[in-house]
Amino acid sequence: MAMEAAVIEKLIREGIPDATVEIADLRGDGDHYAALVTSAAFKGKSRVQQHQMVYAALQGKMGGELHALALTTAVPEGV
């Protein structure tokens, strides 16, 4: 069962409320997505810690409903 981009975005925003989230369906199959997540909550955290925050927000859906996610995280400018 594939996961819709809107659901991915909703889960990330619920887990990281100040995040801006951009999702792209890489293959048009609802199974392979790229996400750019920008949040002030990432400040001072390593890239691995930032990704762990996003995966935590996805509530264990990675590898199940969500097959592949190319994840990019960033801290907003000026933060």
N, CA and C atoms as a LAMMPS dump frame, in Angstrom:
ITEM: TIMESTEP
0
ITEM: NUMBER OF ATOMS
237
ITEM: BOX BOUNDS ff ff ff
-5.0000000000000000e+02 5.0000000000000000e+02
-5.0000000000000000e+02 5.0000000000000000e+02
-5.0000000000000000e+02 5.0000000000000000e+02
ITEM: ATOMS id mol type element x y z
1 1 1 N 0.845 -1.189 0
2 1 2 C 0 0 0
3 1 3 C 0.887 1.248 0
4 2 1 N 0.725 2.081 -0.988
5 2 2 C 1.539 3.29 -1.118
6 2 3 C 1.03 4.388 -0.18
7 3 1 N 1.883 5.342 0.073
8 3 2 C 1.553 6.465 0.944
9 3 3 C 1.51 7.741 0.115
10 4 1 N 0.498 8.551 0.331
11 4 2 C 0.377 9.798 -0.422
12 4 3 C 1.299 10.87 0.147
13 5 1 N 1.764 11.738 -0.745
14 5 2 C 2.661 12.828 -0.338
15 5 3 C 2.026 13.688 0.752
16 6 1 N 0.725 13.935 0.658
17 6 2 C 0.041 14.772 1.647
18 6 3 C 0.099 14.147 3.039
19 7 1 N 0.067 12.82 3.103
20 7 2 C 0.135 12.131 4.399
21 7 3 C 1.547 12.256 4.971
22 8 1 N 2.549 12.103 4.121
23 8 2 C 3.937 12.267 4.567
24 8 3 C 4.134 13.674 5.126
25 9 1 N 3.667 14.662 4.378
26 9 2 C 3.802 16.059 4.805
27 9 3 C 3.081 16.295 6.132
28 10 1 N 1.881 15.762 6.278
29 10 2 C 1.09 15.934 7.504
30 10 3 C 1.822 15.332 8.703
31 11 1 N 2.354 14.119 8.561
32 11 2 C 3.063 13.476 9.663
33 11 3 C 4.294 14.268 10.074
34 12 1 N 5.048 14.752 9.092
35 12 2 C 6.252 15.534 9.41
36 12 3 C 5.871 16.829 10.112
37 13 1 N 4.834 17.507 9.613
38 13 2 C 4.412 18.776 10.247
39 13 3 C 3.883 18.553 11.66
40 14 1 N 3.224 17.425 11.897
41 14 2 C 2.743 17.126 13.248
42 14 3 C 3.912 16.863 14.192
43 15 1 N 4.951 16.179 13.679
44 15 2 C 6.107 15.852 14.511
45 15 3 C 7.073 17.003 14.693
46 16 1 N 7.131 17.888 13.691
47 16 2 C 8.035 19.052 13.722
48 16 3 C 7.194 20.266 13.303
49 17 1 N 6.453 20.841 14.252
50 17 2 C 5.431 21.846 13.904
51 17 3 C 5.891 23.054 13.105
52 18 1 N 7.163 23.491 13.271
53 18 2 C 7.592 24.694 12.546
54 18 3 C 8.172 24.362 11.165
55 19 1 N 8.166 23.09 10.794
56 19 2 C 8.825 22.659 9.557
57 19 3 C 8.1 23.134 8.304
58 20 1 N 8.899 23.476 7.297
59 20 2 C 8.355 23.614 5.949
60 20 3 C 8.766 22.332 5.232
61 21 1 N 7.83 21.766 4.497
62 21 2 C 8.032 20.461 3.89
63 21 3 C 7.707 20.535 2.401
64 22 1 N 8.649 20.083 1.586
65 22 2 C 8.414 19.98 0.14
66 22 3 C 8.609 18.518 -0.233
67 23 1 N 7.589 17.924 -0.836
68 23 2 C 7.623 16.503 -1.208
69 23 3 C 7.529 16.383 -2.727
70 24 1 N 8.358 15.506 -3.291
71 24 2 C 8.284 15.212 -4.725
72 24 3 C 8.17 13.704 -4.896
73 25 1 N 7.224 13.264 -5.72
74 25 2 C 7.074 11.849 -6.05
75 25 3 C 8.05 11.564 -7.192
76 26 1 N 9.104 10.833 -6.911
77 26 2 C 10.2 10.667 -7.859
78 26 3 C 9.836 9.829 -9.083
79 27 1 N 8.969 8.855 -8.89
80 27 2 C 8.636 7.963 -10
81 27 3 C 7.168 8.014 -10.401
82 28 1 N 6.375 8.757 -9.65
83 28 2 C 4.944 8.808 -9.952
84 28 3 C 4.216 7.554 -9.508
85 29 1 N 4.888 6.75 -8.655
86 29 2 C 4.28 5.5 -8.216
87 29 3 C 3.787 5.532 -6.766
88 30 1 N 3.928 6.687 -6.097
89 30 2 C 3.494 6.795 -4.709
90 30 3 C 4.344 5.975 -3.762
91 31 1 N 5.526 5.569 -4.205
92 31 2 C 6.38 4.7 -3.411
93 31 3 C 7.769 5.271 -3.183
94 32 1 N 8.205 6.166 -4.053
95 32 2 C 9.563 6.718 -3.989
96 32 3 C 9.48 8.247 -3.974
97 33 1 N 9.78 8.821 -2.823
98 33 2 C 9.639 10.264 -2.647
99 33 3 C 10.973 10.914 -2.308
100 34 1 N 11.046 12.202 -2.588
101 34 2 C 12.119 13.048 -2.081
102 34 3 C 11.452 14.095 -1.201
103 35 1 N 12.082 14.414 -0.084
104 35 2 C 11.524 15.419 0.817
105 35 3 C 12.614 16.397 1.229
106 36 1 N 12.257 17.677 1.209
107 36 2 C 13.099 18.723 1.761
108 36 3 C 12.372 19.256 2.98
109 37 1 N 12.988 19.099 4.141
110 37 2 C 12.372 19.53 5.396
111 37 3 C 13.274 20.596 6.008
112 38 1 N 12.701 21.778 6.226
113 38 2 C 13.443 22.894 6.809
114 38 3 C 12.807 23.248 8.147
115 39 1 N 13.631 23.31 9.2
116 39 2 C 13.097 23.601 10.523
117 39 3 C 14.16 24.227 11.414
118 40 1 N 13.758 25.212 12.216
119 40 2 C 14.661 25.804 13.201
120 40 3 C 15.019 24.777 14.271
121 41 1 N 14.187 23.759 14.449
122 41 2 C 14.447 22.704 15.447
123 41 3 C 15.714 21.914 15.107
124 42 1 N 16.178 21.999 13.86
125 42 2 C 17.373 21.284 13.435
126 42 3 C 18.66 21.998 13.839
127 43 1 N 18.553 23.258 14.264
128 43 2 C 19.748 24.042 14.581
129 43 3 C 20.582 23.346 15.657
130 44 1 N 21.875 23.23 15.39
131 44 2 C 22.785 22.644 16.356
132 44 3 C 22.8 21.127 16.346
133 45 1 N 21.978 20.509 15.509
134 45 2 C 21.924 19.059 15.428
135 45 3 C 22.695 18.576 14.197
136 46 1 N 23.259 17.391 14.303
137 46 2 C 23.959 16.812 13.15
138 46 3 C 22.932 16.41 12.097
139 47 1 N 23.412 16.17 10.896
140 47 2 C 22.531 15.727 9.804
141 47 3 C 21.817 14.429 10.204
142 48 1 N 22.556 13.522 10.845
143 48 2 C 21.949 12.254 11.285
144 48 3 C 20.831 12.518 12.293
145 49 1 N 21.073 13.399 13.255
146 49 2 C 20.044 13.733 14.253
147 49 3 C 18.825 14.374 13.593
148 50 1 N 19.07 15.237 12.604
149 50 2 C 17.964 15.874 11.886
150 50 3 C 17.12 14.812 11.181
151 51 1 N 17.781 13.875 10.505
152 51 2 C 17.058 12.821 9.791
153 51 3 C 16.3 11.938 10.776
154 52 1 N 16.905 11.658 11.933
155 52 2 C 16.226 10.855 12.949
156 52 3 C 14.949 11.538 13.426
157 53 1 N 14.969 12.867 13.536
158 53 2 C 13.772 13.607 13.931
159 53 3 C 12.655 13.425 12.905
160 54 1 N 13.026 13.48 11.62
161 54 2 C 12.031 13.314 10.559
162 54 3 C 11.494 11.883 10.57
163 55 1 N 12.389 10.901 10.689
164 55 2 C 11.94 9.506 10.714
165 55 3 C 11.029 9.254 11.92
166 56 1 N 11.341 9.866 13.061
167 56 2 C 10.493 9.724 14.243
168 56 3 C 9.105 10.293 13.965
169 57 1 N 9.059 11.424 13.254
170 57 2 C 7.772 12.048 12.914
171 57 3 C 6.951 11.146 11.996
172 58 1 N 7.629 10.323 11.205
173 58 2 C 6.936 9.426 10.271
174 58 3 C 6.386 8.178 10.974
175 59 1 N 6.592 8.088 12.282
176 59 2 C 5.951 7.073 13.129
177 59 3 C 6.131 5.645 12.62
178 60 1 N 7.349 5.31 12.24
179 60 2 C 7.63 3.934 11.857
180 60 3 C 7.118 3.511 10.486
181 61 1 N 6.663 4.462 9.68
182 61 2 C 6.118 4.112 8.366
183 61 3 C 7.201 3.854 7.314
184 62 1 N 8.451 4.274 7.588
185 62 2 C 9.54 4.022 6.637
186 62 3 C 9.744 2.522 6.489
187 63 1 N 9.887 2.077 5.252
188 63 2 C 10.123 0.669 4.989
189 63 3 C 8.846 -0.144 4.887
190 64 1 N 7.744 0.417 5.365
191 64 2 C 6.455 -0.257 5.263
192 64 3 C 5.626 0.427 4.197
193 65 1 N 4.713 1.298 4.649
194 65 2 C 3.883 2.048 3.709
195 65 3 C 4.719 2.983 2.848
196 66 1 N 5.791 3.487 3.425
197 66 2 C 6.674 4.415 2.715
198 66 3 C 7.95 3.668 2.372
199 67 1 N 8.084 3.313 1.104
200 67 2 C 9.185 2.448 0.684
201 67 3 C 10.526 3.182 0.65
202 68 1 N 10.573 4.324 -0.012
203 68 2 C 11.846 5.03 -0.17
204 68 3 C 11.638 6.536 -0.046
205 69 1 N 12.487 7.164 0.761
206 69 2 C 12.423 8.607 0.945
207 69 3 C 13.835 9.177 0.867
208 70 1 N 14.096 9.964 -0.173
209 70 2 C 15.373 10.675 -0.291
210 70 3 C 15.198 11.956 0.525
211 71 1 N 15.843 12.018 1.67
212 71 2 C 15.594 13.082 2.632
213 71 3 C 16.716 14.115 2.635
214 72 1 N 16.32 15.377 2.563
215 72 2 C 17.244 16.495 2.723
216 72 3 C 16.695 17.364 3.85
217 73 1 N 17.538 17.731 4.797
218 73 2 C 17.105 18.591 5.89
219 73 3 C 17.939 19.867 5.885
220 74 1 N 17.355 20.938 6.408
221 74 2 C 18.049 22.217 6.427
222 74 3 C 17.517 23.072 7.581
223 75 1 N 18.355 24.018 8.006
224 75 2 C 17.965 25.023 8.997
225 75 3 C 17.652 26.29 8.216
226 76 1 N 16.547 26.975 8.528
227 76 2 C 16.234 28.21 7.793
228 76 3 C 17.351 29.244 7.95
229 77 1 N 17.541 30.05 6.927
230 77 2 C 18.552 31.099 6.991
231 77 3 C 18.193 32.092 8.087
232 78 1 N 19.198 32.597 8.78
233 78 2 C 18.962 33.604 9.806
234 78 3 C 18.591 33.011 11.156
235 79 1 N 18.641 31.68 11.289
236 79 2 C 18.293 31.054 12.564
237 79 3 C 19.552 30.648 13.286
